Amino acid sequence: MTARRALITGITGQDGSYLAELLLGKGYEVHGIIRRSSTFNTSRIDHLYADPHLPDVRLFLHHGDLLEVTRIMVLLNKIQPEEVYNLAAQSHVRLSFDEPEYTAEVTGLGTLRLLEAIRQIGLECRFYQASSSEMFGSSPYPQDERSPLNPRSPYGTSKAYSYWVARNYREAYQLFTVNGILFNHESPRRGPTFVTRKITRAVARIKAGLDKFLYLGNLDAVRDWGYAPEYVEGMWRMLRADEPDDYVLATGTGSSVRDFLALAFEYAGLDWERHVRFDESYLRPAEVDSIIGDASKARSELGWEPKVALDELVRIMVDADIRLLEVGRGSEWVDRPRWPGNEGHVR
């Protein structure tokens, strides 16, 4: 049987790497788009990659950028994917205030370029758009698929634009497009500038005697934190549905940055109040106080349900960052979640 073919933009990111693992474990042929660079930024997927000249290889990487519509069309024509997962974005919320135009170009207009390319070449595929809980902004929680969008950052507004573009192409051109509105989801592969990973890396370094202090901004922001590998399975389930629709993925439990701090430091036997310092440069010009999701629709229609609670998530991340220091691996740790039917290395 011919393997089902999927294309992932943003394959080198946290979600892209877990999604590639999941799809390979399900027998897919996986193609990923990476930006051309003089340095390699593939550490999260290096364990999956094999020389494409070898037999039975099912992971292929292509240079491209969502800023270049011609290249997008060339790749879509060449690959002919049956599923497209658009995970590429400038995804750091605080940075989006400093780089609003670039954020809009990649996170917003990049989605339009991709969908229009699919439409223009007549590609029959199922399209997943990585939407974000940041679109809800100051809307009352818990937020679900019917909650109003009120974004509070250039990142949130760019994601809201992509959300509406995906819906518009579904309604206007009958494309199979879905929006996965994912609330915060973390892992050892989260980038080190994101607050959760920044905390767990600091815990490991302070415990090892390498650092004394961790500098943070708003500790009162409340987020709904889940485990990233579970959320990428939700993405896949959305594209296996009979009809395209939009789904929230969330745990339904809100915790503050201070709560996350306390759990991480306590797990390592440290007192966070002795080591955390305030730095106003990390504050956002407009803050989102609380975002907590209601994933009832995904539970009932997709059979998706998160299992990893916050305390377990914190332990997973702290343990991984302690191991990183022990083996001298820098800032990336390739954890190996056990997917059903995928118990080992996959080419």
C-alpha positions in Angstrom: 0.0 0.0 0.0 1.2 3.5 -0.8 2.0 5.5 2.4 -0.2 8.5 3.1 1.8 11.7 2.4 1.9 14.7 4.7 3.6 18.1 4.5 4.6 19.9 7.7 5.6 23.6 7.8 7.5 24.4 11.0 8.7 20.8 11.2 11.8 21.8 13.2 9.8 23.3 16.0 8.4 21.7 19.1 5.1 20.7 17.6 6.5 19.9 14.2 9.0 17.4 15.6 6.4 15.5 17.7 4.0 15.5 14.8 6.6 14.1 12.4 7.3 11.3 15.0 3.6 10.6 15.3 3.0 10.4 11.5 6.0 8.3 10.8 4.8 5.9 13.5 1.5 5.7 11.7 3.2 4.8 8.4 3.1 8.2 6.7 5.6 9.6 4.3 6.5 12.9 5.9 7.8 16.0 4.1 9.0 19.1 6.0 9.8 22.7 5.0 12.8 24.3 6.6 14.2 27.7 6.0 17.6 28.0 4.3 20.3 28.9 6.8 24.1 28.8 7.1 23.7 26.9 10.3 21.6 23.8 11.1 18.4 24.2 13.2 17.2 20.6 13.0 18.2 19.3 16.5 14.6 18.4 17.3 14.3 16.0 14.3 17.9 14.9 13.9 17.0 11.5 15.5 14.4 11.0 12.8 16.5 12.0 9.8 18.2 9.5 7.5 20.1 9.9 4.3 17.4 10.1 1.5 19.6 7.9 -0.7 19.0 4.9 1.7 16.1 2.5 1.1 12.7 2.9 2.9 13.3 6.4 4.0 10.0 8.2 4.8 11.2 11.7 6.1 12.2 14.3 3.5 13.2 17.9 4.1 12.8 20.8 1.6 14.1 24.4 1.7 11.3 26.9 1.6 9.7 29.9 3.3 6.1 31.0 3.8 7.3 34.5 2.5 7.8 33.0 -1.0 4.6 32.0 -2.7 6.3 30.7 -5.8 8.5 28.3 -3.9 5.4 27.2 -1.9 3.6 26.3 -5.2 6.6 24.5 -6.5 6.9 22.3 -3.4 3.1 21.6 -3.2 3.2 20.5 -6.9 6.2 18.3 -6.3 5.2 16.7 -3.1 1.4 16.4 -3.7 0.6 15.9 0.0 -2.7 14.5 1.1 -2.4 16.4 4.4 -0.9 19.8 5.1 -0.1 20.9 8.6 0.7 24.6 8.8 2.7 25.0 12.1 5.2 27.6 10.9 5.0 31.0 12.7 6.9 33.6 14.6 5.4 32.2 17.8 6.9 34.2 20.6 4.3 36.5 21.9 6.5 39.0 23.7 8.8 39.2 20.6 5.8 40.0 18.4 5.6 43.4 20.0 9.1 44.1 18.8 8.7 42.5 15.4 5.0 43.1 14.5 5.5 43.3 10.7 7.5 40.2 10.5 5.1 38.4 12.7 2.2 39.4 10.5 4.0 38.4 7.3 4.8 34.9 8.5 2.1 34.1 11.1 -0.7 35.8 9.2 0.0 36.2 5.5 2.0 33.0 5.4 -1.3 31.1 5.9 -3.0 33.0 3.1 -0.1 32.2 0.7 -0.2 28.6 1.5 -4.0 28.3 1.1 -4.1 30.3 -2.1 -1.3 28.1 -3.5 -3.4 25.0 -2.7 -6.4 26.6 -4.4 -4.5 27.8 -7.5 -2.9 24.4 -8.3 -6.1 22.5 -7.5 -4.4 20.3 -4.8 -6.9 18.0 -3.1 -5.7 17.8 0.5 -6.8 18.3 4.1 -5.3 21.4 5.7 -4.6 22.0 9.4 -4.1 25.5 10.6 -2.3 25.9 14.0 -4.5 28.5 15.7 -3.8 29.7 19.2 -5.5 30.5 22.5 -3.8 33.9 22.3 -6.6 34.8 19.8 -9.1 34.9 22.7 -7.0 37.5 24.6 -9.3 39.2 27.2 -12.4 37.2 26.4 -14.0 35.6 29.5 -12.8 32.1 30.3 -13.3 29.2 29.9 -12.9 29.8 26.2 -14.3 27.4 23.6 -15.0 27.4 19.8 -17.8 29.9 20.3 -15.9 32.5 22.4 -15.2 35.9 20.8 -11.7 36.6 19.6 -10.1 39.6 21.3 -6.3 39.3 20.8 -3.9 41.4 22.8 -0.7 41.1 20.8 0.6 41.2 17.2 1.0 37.4 17.5 -2.6 37.0 18.6 -4.0 39.2 15.9 -1.9 37.4 13.2 -3.2 34.1 14.4 -6.8 35.5 14.4 -6.2 36.5 10.7 -5.0 33.0 9.8 -8.0 31.5 11.7 -10.5 33.5 9.6 -8.6 32.9 6.4 -8.8 29.2 7.0 -12.5 29.4 7.7 -13.1 31.6 4.6 -11.3 29.1 2.3 -13.4 26.3 3.7 -16.7 28.2 3.1 -15.8 30.0 -0.1 -13.9 27.2 -1.9 -15.0 24.1 -0.1 -11.4 23.2 1.0 -11.0 20.8 3.9 -9.5 23.3 6.4 -9.6 22.9 10.1 -8.4 25.2 12.9 -6.8 23.6 15.9 -7.1 26.2 18.7 -4.5 24.9 21.0 -3.9 26.3 24.5 -0.4 26.3 25.9 1.3 23.0 25.5 4.9 22.4 26.7 7.6 19.8 26.6 11.4 19.4 26.9 11.5 20.5 23.3 10.0 23.9 24.0 12.3 26.8 23.0 14.5 28.1 25.9 13.1 31.7 25.6 9.5 30.5 26.5 8.6 31.0 30.1 8.0 27.3 31.0 11.3 26.1 29.5 13.1 29.2 30.8 12.0 28.2 34.3 13.0 24.5 34.0 16.4 25.3 32.5 17.0 27.8 35.3 16.1 25.2 37.9 18.6 22.7 36.5 21.3 25.3 36.3 20.7 26.7 39.8 20.6 23.2 41.3 24.0 22.5 39.6 25.5 25.7 41.0 25.9 27.3 37.6 23.4 30.2 38.1 22.0 32.0 41.1 19.0 33.9 39.8 16.2 33.7 37.2 14.7 36.9 35.8 11.0 37.0 34.9 8.2 39.4 34.3 4.5 38.9 35.2 4.1 36.0 37.6 0.3 36.4 37.9 -0.6 35.4 34.3 -2.8 32.3 34.3 -2.4 29.7 31.5 -3.8 26.3 30.6 -0.7 24.1 30.3 -0.7 20.7 28.6 1.8 18.2 27.2 2.7 18.8 23.6 2.8 15.2 22.3 -0.8 14.8 23.3 -1.8 17.9 21.5 -0.2 16.9 18.1 -2.2 13.7 18.3 -5.3 16.0 18.5 -4.1 17.7 15.3 -4.0 14.4 13.5 -7.4 13.5 14.7 -8.9 16.7 13.4 -7.8 15.8 9.8 -9.2 12.3 10.2 -12.7 13.7 10.9 -15.5 13.2 8.4 -16.1 16.9 8.0 -13.8 19.9 8.6 -14.4 22.0 11.7 -12.6 23.9 14.4 -11.6 22.5 17.8 -10.2 23.8 21.0 -7.5 21.6 22.7 -6.9 22.3 26.4 -6.8 20.7 29.8 -9.5 23.0 31.4 -7.2 23.8 34.3 -5.6 27.2 34.8 -2.4 27.8 36.7 -0.3 30.9 37.1 3.4 31.4 36.2 4.0 31.5 40.0 2.3 28.1 40.3 4.6 26.7 37.6 7.6 28.2 39.3 6.7 26.8 42.7 6.2 23.3 41.3 9.5 23.3 39.4 11.7 24.6 42.2 10.0 22.5 44.8 10.6 19.3 42.7 14.3 20.2 42.6 14.4 20.9 46.3 14.8 24.6 45.9 13.0 27.7 47.2 12.0 29.8 44.2 11.6 33.0 46.2 15.4 33.0 46.9 16.3 32.8 43.2 13.7 34.7 41.2 14.1 38.3 40.3 11.7 40.7 38.5 12.7 42.3 35.2 10.2 44.7 33.7 11.6 44.2 30.2 9.8 40.9 30.1 6.4 42.6 30.6 4.1 42.8 27.6 2.6 46.2 26.5 -0.8 44.5 26.7 -1.2 41.4 28.9 -3.6 38.5 28.7 -4.5 37.8 32.3 -6.2 34.4 32.1 -6.8 31.9 29.3 -8.3 28.6 30.2 -9.9 26.3 27.6 -12.9 24.1 27.3 -12.2 21.1 25.1 -15.6 19.4 25.4 -16.1 19.4 21.6 -12.8 17.7 21.0 -13.6 15.1 23.7 -17.0 14.3 22.3 -16.3 14.4 18.5 -12.6 13.4 18.3 -12.2 11.2 21.4 -9.3 13.4 22.4 -8.5 13.9 26.1 -5.3 15.1 27.8 -3.7 12.8 30.4 -0.6 14.6 31.6 -1.4 17.0 34.5 0.7 20.1 35.3 2.7 18.5 38.1 3.8 15.6 35.8 4.6 18.0 33.0 6.8 20.0 35.3 8.6 16.9 36.4 9.2 15.7 32.8 10.7 19.1 31.9 12.9 19.5 34.9 14.2 16.0 34.6 15.0 16.6 31.0 16.9 19.8 31.7 18.9 18.2 34.5 19.9 15.4 32.1 20.9 18.0 29.5 23.4 19.4 31.9 24.7 16.0 32.9 25.4 15.0 29.3 26.5 18.5 28.1 23.9 18.7 25.3 23.4 22.4 25.2 19.7 23.6 25.1 17.9 20.7 23.3 16.8 17.4 24.6 15.3 14.8 22.3 12.8 13.0 24.5 11.1 9.9 23.1 7.4 9.8 23.8 6.0 6.3 23.3 3.4 6.4 20.5 1.1 3.4 20.1 2.7 1.1 17.5 6.0 3.2 17.4 8.2 1.9 20.2 11.6 2.7 18.7 13.5 4.7 16.2 11.7 5.5 12.9 13.5 6.5 9.8 
